[in-house]
Structure formats: structure tokens, C-alpha cells
């Protein structure tokens, strides 16, 4: 049964990578107009195989697939691996996801892992420094 799951996840990863490799010269709209590429990417993000999951998260960020934002946020909330939570937080930052960055802020306060809290704090602070739409008021 484990071998079958591994085979299925490998096939899913191959489908996602094939779709992404051949669409590098296309815009994001061209990439996501193929419903199977997006479905495979989301399936990879939700995969039990850590390699497939981390690769799918990485590619969602590299190509800034906005349609994968909800899947990334959902995975961030249920992910057990600290390094994968940090990867998701970085991807959400790279994508410029305001909703995702509020989840990163929550992660910076409530996560049980000190490294995740530290990295999430730095990611959120960088977002605050670079977001021109946020105004910080200093009172004396």
C-alpha cells in the first residue's frame, strides 16, 4: 500500500513539474487556465509525501500561482513539520498574500517551535517594512 501511495505521489509530482516546465515561457494565466495543472499543484501541496509537498509549495511560490494561496494557508495551519511551515510562510510573503501574511503573523506568536516563531516574526516584519500601504504611527 505504501509503495502504491509513493507511486501515485510520484506521478502527481511528475504531472505538476511537466506542466510547470513547459509553461515557463507562458504567463501565470496560461498556466492556471489548465485546470489539471492547478489541481495537481494543490494535490501536491496537500500530499503526505514531504518531498512532493515541499516541491509543490516551492513551485507555487516561484511562479506566484495566486490560485494556490488558499491551499497554502490551509496547509500552513495543519502542517506538522517546522521547516515546511517556514517554507510556506516564505512563499506567502513572496506571493504578497495579505491574508497569508496575517496567518504568518499568527504563526509568529502562537507556534510551538522557537525557530518557526523567529522566522515568521522576521518575515512579517519584512512585510511591514516593505508594504507602502501600511502607515505606522509613533506616539510620544
Biotite code that builds the C-alpha atoms (Angstrom):
import biotite.structure as struc

atoms = struc.array([
    struc.Atom([0.000, 0.000, 0.000], chain_id="A", res_id=1, res_name="UNK", atom_name="CA", element="C"),
    struc.Atom([2.864, 2.378, 0.848], chain_id="A", res_id=2, res_name="UNK", atom_name="CA", element="C"),
    struc.Atom([4.532, 1.615, -2.475], chain_id="A", res_id=3, res_name="UNK", atom_name="CA", element="C"),
    struc.Atom([1.286, 2.422, -4.276], chain_id="A", res_id=4, res_name="UNK", atom_name="CA", element="C"),
    struc.Atom([0.972, 5.784, -2.447], chain_id="A", res_id=5, res_name="UNK", atom_name="CA", element="C"),
    struc.Atom([4.570, 6.565, -3.311], chain_id="A", res_id=6, res_name="UNK", atom_name="CA", element="C"),
    struc.Atom([3.928, 5.745, -6.942], chain_id="A", res_id=7, res_name="UNK", atom_name="CA", element="C"),
    struc.Atom([0.785, 7.914, -7.055], chain_id="A", res_id=8, res_name="UNK", atom_name="CA", element="C"),
    struc.Atom([2.563, 10.868, -5.467], chain_id="A", res_id=9, res_name="UNK", atom_name="CA", element="C"),
    struc.Atom([5.487, 10.468, -7.873], chain_id="A", res_id=10, res_name="UNK", atom_name="CA", element="C"),
    struc.Atom([3.076, 10.523, -10.816], chain_id="A", res_id=11, res_name="UNK", atom_name="CA", element="C"),
    struc.Atom([1.369, 13.623, -9.402], chain_id="A", res_id=12, res_name="UNK", atom_name="CA", element="C"),
    struc.Atom([4.702, 15.359, -8.940], chain_id="A", res_id=13, res_name="UNK", atom_name="CA", element="C"),
    struc.Atom([5.763, 14.457, -12.470], chain_id="A", res_id=14, res_name="UNK", atom_name="CA", element="C"),
    struc.Atom([2.498, 15.872, -13.827], chain_id="A", res_id=15, res_name="UNK", atom_name="CA", element="C"),
    struc.Atom([2.934, 19.102, -11.862], chain_id="A", res_id=16, res_name="UNK", atom_name="CA", element="C"),
    struc.Atom([6.559, 19.501, -12.874], chain_id="A", res_id=17, res_name="UNK", atom_name="CA", element="C"),
    struc.Atom([5.828, 18.729, -16.509], chain_id="A", res_id=18, res_name="UNK", atom_name="CA", element="C"),
    struc.Atom([3.054, 21.304, -16.566], chain_id="A", res_id=19, res_name="UNK", atom_name="CA", element="C"),
    struc.Atom([5.268, 23.904, -14.913], chain_id="A", res_id=20, res_name="UNK", atom_name="CA", element="C"),
    struc.Atom([8.365, 23.230, -17.011], chain_id="A", res_id=21, res_name="UNK", atom_name="CA", element="C"),
    struc.Atom([6.538, 23.522, -20.313], chain_id="A", res_id=22, res_name="UNK", atom_name="CA", element="C"),
    struc.Atom([4.706, 26.639, -19.211], chain_id="A", res_id=23, res_name="UNK", atom_name="CA", element="C"),
    struc.Atom([7.739, 28.643, -18.067], chain_id="A", res_id=24, res_name="UNK", atom_name="CA", element="C"),
    struc.Atom([7.514, 30.923, -21.084], chain_id="A", res_id=25, res_name="UNK", atom_name="CA", element="C"),
    struc.Atom([3.797, 31.472, -20.556], chain_id="A", res_id=26, res_name="UNK", atom_name="CA", element="C"),
    struc.Atom([2.092, 33.863, -18.211], chain_id="A", res_id=27, res_name="UNK", atom_name="CA", element="C"),
    struc.Atom([0.555, 32.676, -14.953], chain_id="A", res_id=28, res_name="UNK", atom_name="CA", element="C"),
    struc.Atom([-2.885, 32.952, -16.551], chain_id="A", res_id=29, res_name="UNK", atom_name="CA", element="C"),
    struc.Atom([-1.818, 30.452, -19.202], chain_id="A", res_id=30, res_name="UNK", atom_name="CA", element="C"),
    struc.Atom([-0.520, 28.110, -16.531], chain_id="A", res_id=31, res_name="UNK", atom_name="CA", element="C"),
    struc.Atom([-3.655, 28.178, -14.399], chain_id="A", res_id=32, res_name="UNK", atom_name="CA", element="C"),
    struc.Atom([-6.075, 28.029, -17.318], chain_id="A", res_id=33, res_name="UNK", atom_name="CA", element="C"),
    struc.Atom([-5.243, 24.329, -17.420], chain_id="A", res_id=34, res_name="UNK", atom_name="CA", element="C"),
    struc.Atom([-7.396, 23.058, -14.576], chain_id="A", res_id=35, res_name="UNK", atom_name="CA", element="C"),
    struc.Atom([-5.371, 19.874, -14.237], chain_id="A", res_id=36, res_name="UNK", atom_name="CA", element="C"),
    struc.Atom([-2.114, 21.751, -13.588], chain_id="A", res_id=37, res_name="UNK", atom_name="CA", element="C"),
    struc.Atom([-3.724, 23.707, -10.761], chain_id="A", res_id=38, res_name="UNK", atom_name="CA", element="C"),
    struc.Atom([-5.434, 20.607, -9.355], chain_id="A", res_id=39, res_name="UNK", atom_name="CA", element="C"),
    struc.Atom([-2.144, 18.704, -9.431], chain_id="A", res_id=40, res_name="UNK", atom_name="CA", element="C"),
    struc.Atom([-0.321, 21.564, -7.748], chain_id="A", res_id=41, res_name="UNK", atom_name="CA", element="C"),
    struc.Atom([-2.911, 21.730, -4.954], chain_id="A", res_id=42, res_name="UNK", atom_name="CA", element="C"),
    struc.Atom([-2.804, 17.930, -4.606], chain_id="A", res_id=43, res_name="UNK", atom_name="CA", element="C"),
    struc.Atom([0.969, 18.171, -4.280], chain_id="A", res_id=44, res_name="UNK", atom_name="CA", element="C"),
    struc.Atom([0.670, 20.843, -1.580], chain_id="A", res_id=45, res_name="UNK", atom_name="CA", element="C"),
    struc.Atom([-1.673, 18.557, 0.356], chain_id="A", res_id=46, res_name="UNK", atom_name="CA", element="C"),
    struc.Atom([0.417, 15.419, -0.244], chain_id="A", res_id=47, res_name="UNK", atom_name="CA", element="C"),
    struc.Atom([1.604, 13.169, 2.575], chain_id="A", res_id=48, res_name="UNK", atom_name="CA", element="C"),
    struc.Atom([4.960, 12.797, 0.808], chain_id="A", res_id=49, res_name="UNK", atom_name="CA", element="C"),
    struc.Atom([7.178, 15.579, 2.195], chain_id="A", res_id=50, res_name="UNK", atom_name="CA", element="C"),
    struc.Atom([9.295, 15.833, -0.959], chain_id="A", res_id=51, res_name="UNK", atom_name="CA", element="C"),
    struc.Atom([6.263, 16.236, -3.210], chain_id="A", res_id=52, res_name="UNK", atom_name="CA", element="C"),
    struc.Atom([4.685, 18.668, -0.752], chain_id="A", res_id=53, res_name="UNK", atom_name="CA", element="C"),
    struc.Atom([7.771, 20.876, -0.414], chain_id="A", res_id=54, res_name="UNK", atom_name="CA", element="C"),
    struc.Atom([8.392, 20.879, -4.184], chain_id="A", res_id=55, res_name="UNK", atom_name="CA", element="C"),
    struc.Atom([4.788, 21.858, -4.885], chain_id="A", res_id=56, res_name="UNK", atom_name="CA", element="C"),
    struc.Atom([4.935, 24.641, -2.287], chain_id="A", res_id=57, res_name="UNK", atom_name="CA", element="C"),
    struc.Atom([8.187, 25.885, -3.790], chain_id="A", res_id=58, res_name="UNK", atom_name="CA", element="C"),
    struc.Atom([6.790, 25.923, -7.343], chain_id="A", res_id=59, res_name="UNK", atom_name="CA", element="C"),
    struc.Atom([3.606, 27.671, -6.223], chain_id="A", res_id=60, res_name="UNK", atom_name="CA", element="C"),
    struc.Atom([5.828, 30.442, -4.848], chain_id="A", res_id=61, res_name="UNK", atom_name="CA", element="C"),
    struc.Atom([8.339, 30.502, -7.680], chain_id="A", res_id=62, res_name="UNK", atom_name="CA", element="C"),
    struc.Atom([5.618, 31.015, -10.266], chain_id="A", res_id=63, res_name="UNK", atom_name="CA", element="C"),
    struc.Atom([3.426, 33.034, -7.875], chain_id="A", res_id=64, res_name="UNK", atom_name="CA", element="C"),
    struc.Atom([0.331, 30.951, -8.508], chain_id="A", res_id=65, res_name="UNK", atom_name="CA", element="C"),
    struc.Atom([-2.252, 33.070, -6.690], chain_id="A", res_id=66, res_name="UNK", atom_name="CA", element="C"),
    struc.Atom([-4.901, 30.383, -7.079], chain_id="A", res_id=67, res_name="UNK", atom_name="CA", element="C"),
    struc.Atom([-2.866, 28.136, -4.752], chain_id="A", res_id=68, res_name="UNK", atom_name="CA", element="C"),
    struc.Atom([-2.998, 30.684, -1.915], chain_id="A", res_id=69, res_name="UNK", atom_name="CA", element="C"),
    struc.Atom([-5.943, 29.058, -0.116], chain_id="A", res_id=70, res_name="UNK", atom_name="CA", element="C"),
    struc.Atom([-4.293, 25.631, -0.258], chain_id="A", res_id=71, res_name="UNK", atom_name="CA", element="C"),
    struc.Atom([-1.055, 27.092, 1.126], chain_id="A", res_id=72, res_name="UNK", atom_name="CA", element="C"),
    struc.Atom([-2.858, 28.805, 4.002], chain_id="A", res_id=73, res_name="UNK", atom_name="CA", element="C"),
    struc.Atom([-4.779, 25.629, 4.826], chain_id="A", res_id=74, res_name="UNK", atom_name="CA", element="C"),
    struc.Atom([-1.554, 23.605, 4.748], chain_id="A", res_id=75, res_name="UNK", atom_name="CA", element="C"),
    struc.Atom([0.186, 26.172, 6.968], chain_id="A", res_id=76, res_name="UNK", atom_name="CA", element="C"),
    struc.Atom([-2.497, 25.720, 9.609], chain_id="A", res_id=77, res_name="UNK", atom_name="CA", element="C"),
    struc.Atom([-2.217, 21.917, 9.693], chain_id="A", res_id=78, res_name="UNK", atom_name="CA", element="C"),
    struc.Atom([1.452, 21.330, 8.852], chain_id="A", res_id=79, res_name="UNK", atom_name="CA", element="C"),
    struc.Atom([3.474, 19.435, 11.465], chain_id="A", res_id=80, res_name="UNK", atom_name="CA", element="C"),
    struc.Atom([6.985, 19.901, 10.007], chain_id="A", res_id=81, res_name="UNK", atom_name="CA", element="C"),
    struc.Atom([8.564, 23.183, 11.196], chain_id="A", res_id=82, res_name="UNK", atom_name="CA", element="C"),
    struc.Atom([10.743, 23.638, 8.093], chain_id="A", res_id=83, res_name="UNK", atom_name="CA", element="C"),
    struc.Atom([7.717, 23.221, 5.831], chain_id="A", res_id=84, res_name="UNK", atom_name="CA", element="C"),
    struc.Atom([5.806, 25.846, 7.851], chain_id="A", res_id=85, res_name="UNK", atom_name="CA", element="C"),
    struc.Atom([8.721, 28.239, 7.329], chain_id="A", res_id=86, res_name="UNK", atom_name="CA", element="C"),
    struc.Atom([8.763, 27.451, 3.588], chain_id="A", res_id=87, res_name="UNK", atom_name="CA", element="C"),
    struc.Atom([5.029, 28.164, 3.332], chain_id="A", res_id=88, res_name="UNK", atom_name="CA", element="C"),
    struc.Atom([5.471, 31.452, 5.207], chain_id="A", res_id=89, res_name="UNK", atom_name="CA", element="C"),
    struc.Atom([8.238, 32.494, 2.793], chain_id="A", res_id=90, res_name="UNK", atom_name="CA", element="C"),
    struc.Atom([6.123, 31.554, -0.215], chain_id="A", res_id=91, res_name="UNK", atom_name="CA", element="C"),
    struc.Atom([3.152, 33.534, 1.090], chain_id="A", res_id=92, res_name="UNK", atom_name="CA", element="C"),
    struc.Atom([5.467, 36.520, 1.586], chain_id="A", res_id=93, res_name="UNK", atom_name="CA", element="C"),
    struc.Atom([6.896, 36.176, -1.939], chain_id="A", res_id=94, res_name="UNK", atom_name="CA", element="C"),
    struc.Atom([3.390, 35.965, -3.346], chain_id="A", res_id=95, res_name="UNK", atom_name="CA", element="C"),
    struc.Atom([2.357, 39.126, -1.495], chain_id="A", res_id=96, res_name="UNK", atom_name="CA", element="C"),
    struc.Atom([-0.627, 37.395, 0.093], chain_id="A", res_id=97, res_name="UNK", atom_name="CA", element="C"),
    struc.Atom([-2.144, 39.740, 2.681], chain_id="A", res_id=98, res_name="UNK", atom_name="CA", element="C"),
    struc.Atom([-4.396, 37.001, 4.054], chain_id="A", res_id=99, res_name="UNK", atom_name="CA", element="C"),
    struc.Atom([-1.458, 34.620, 4.181], chain_id="A", res_id=100, res_name="UNK", atom_name="CA", element="C"),
    struc.Atom([0.724, 37.157, 5.956], chain_id="A", res_id=101, res_name="UNK", atom_name="CA", element="C"),
    struc.Atom([-1.846, 37.575, 8.698], chain_id="A", res_id=102, res_name="UNK", atom_name="CA", element="C"),
    struc.Atom([-1.550, 33.802, 9.166], chain_id="A", res_id=103, res_name="UNK", atom_name="CA", element="C"),
    struc.Atom([2.228, 34.246, 9.299], chain_id="A", res_id=104, res_name="UNK", atom_name="CA", element="C"),
    struc.Atom([1.736, 36.892, 11.990], chain_id="A", res_id=105, res_name="UNK", atom_name="CA", element="C"),
    struc.Atom([-0.371, 34.422, 13.955], chain_id="A", res_id=106, res_name="UNK", atom_name="CA", element="C"),
    struc.Atom([2.353, 31.825, 13.438], chain_id="A", res_id=107, res_name="UNK", atom_name="CA", element="C"),
    struc.Atom([4.955, 34.231, 14.843], chain_id="A", res_id=108, res_name="UNK", atom_name="CA", element="C"),
    struc.Atom([3.026, 34.449, 18.102], chain_id="A", res_id=109, res_name="UNK", atom_name="CA", element="C"),
    struc.Atom([1.431, 31.035, 18.567], chain_id="A", res_id=110, res_name="UNK", atom_name="CA", element="C"),
    struc.Atom([3.738, 28.410, 17.050], chain_id="A", res_id=111, res_name="UNK", atom_name="CA", element="C"),
    struc.Atom([5.286, 25.901, 19.458], chain_id="A", res_id=112, res_name="UNK", atom_name="CA", element="C"),
    struc.Atom([8.656, 25.842, 17.646], chain_id="A", res_id=113, res_name="UNK", atom_name="CA", element="C"),
    struc.Atom([11.011, 28.717, 18.536], chain_id="A", res_id=114, res_name="UNK", atom_name="CA", element="C"),
    struc.Atom([12.699, 28.713, 15.111], chain_id="A", res_id=115, res_name="UNK", atom_name="CA", element="C"),
    struc.Atom([9.329, 28.959, 13.345], chain_id="A", res_id=116, res_name="UNK", atom_name="CA", element="C"),
    struc.Atom([8.268, 31.835, 15.612], chain_id="A", res_id=117, res_name="UNK", atom_name="CA", element="C"),
    struc.Atom([11.567, 33.646, 14.986], chain_id="A", res_id=118, res_name="UNK", atom_name="CA", element="C"),
    struc.Atom([11.432, 33.187, 11.199], chain_id="A", res_id=119, res_name="UNK", atom_name="CA", element="C"),
    struc.Atom([7.734, 34.082, 10.994], chain_id="A", res_id=120, res_name="UNK", atom_name="CA", element="C"),
    struc.Atom([8.415, 37.231, 13.014], chain_id="A", res_id=121, res_name="UNK", atom_name="CA", element="C"),
    struc.Atom([11.198, 38.244, 10.626], chain_id="A", res_id=122, res_name="UNK", atom_name="CA", element="C"),
    struc.Atom([9.071, 37.510, 7.568], chain_id="A", res_id=123, res_name="UNK", atom_name="CA", element="C"),
    struc.Atom([6.152, 39.533, 8.942], chain_id="A", res_id=124, res_name="UNK", atom_name="CA", element="C"),
    struc.Atom([8.423, 42.417, 9.964], chain_id="A", res_id=125, res_name="UNK", atom_name="CA", element="C"),
    struc.Atom([9.892, 42.488, 6.459], chain_id="A", res_id=126, res_name="UNK", atom_name="CA", element="C"),
    struc.Atom([6.369, 42.629, 5.075], chain_id="A", res_id=127, res_name="UNK", atom_name="CA", element="C"),
    struc.Atom([5.550, 45.575, 7.341], chain_id="A", res_id=128, res_name="UNK", atom_name="CA", element="C"),
    struc.Atom([8.706, 47.432, 6.304], chain_id="A", res_id=129, res_name="UNK", atom_name="CA", element="C"),
    struc.Atom([8.097, 46.943, 2.582], chain_id="A", res_id=130, res_name="UNK", atom_name="CA", element="C"),
    struc.Atom([4.333, 47.453, 2.397], chain_id="A", res_id=131, res_name="UNK", atom_name="CA", element="C"),
    struc.Atom([3.728, 51.084, 1.460], chain_id="A", res_id=132, res_name="UNK", atom_name="CA", element="C"),
    struc.Atom([0.006, 50.847, 2.231], chain_id="A", res_id=133, res_name="UNK", atom_name="CA", element="C"),
    struc.Atom([0.660, 50.368, 5.962], chain_id="A", res_id=134, res_name="UNK", atom_name="CA", element="C"),
    struc.Atom([1.133, 53.515, 7.975], chain_id="A", res_id=135, res_name="UNK", atom_name="CA", element="C"),
    struc.Atom([2.851, 53.284, 11.329], chain_id="A", res_id=136, res_name="UNK", atom_name="CA", element="C"),
    struc.Atom([2.034, 55.977, 13.856], chain_id="A", res_id=137, res_name="UNK", atom_name="CA", element="C"),
    struc.Atom([4.526, 56.800, 16.569], chain_id="A", res_id=138, res_name="UNK", atom_name="CA", element="C"),
    struc.Atom([3.165, 58.420, 19.700], chain_id="A", res_id=139, res_name="UNK", atom_name="CA", element="C"),
    struc.Atom([5.319, 60.177, 22.258], chain_id="A", res_id=140, res_name="UNK", atom_name="CA", element="C"),
])
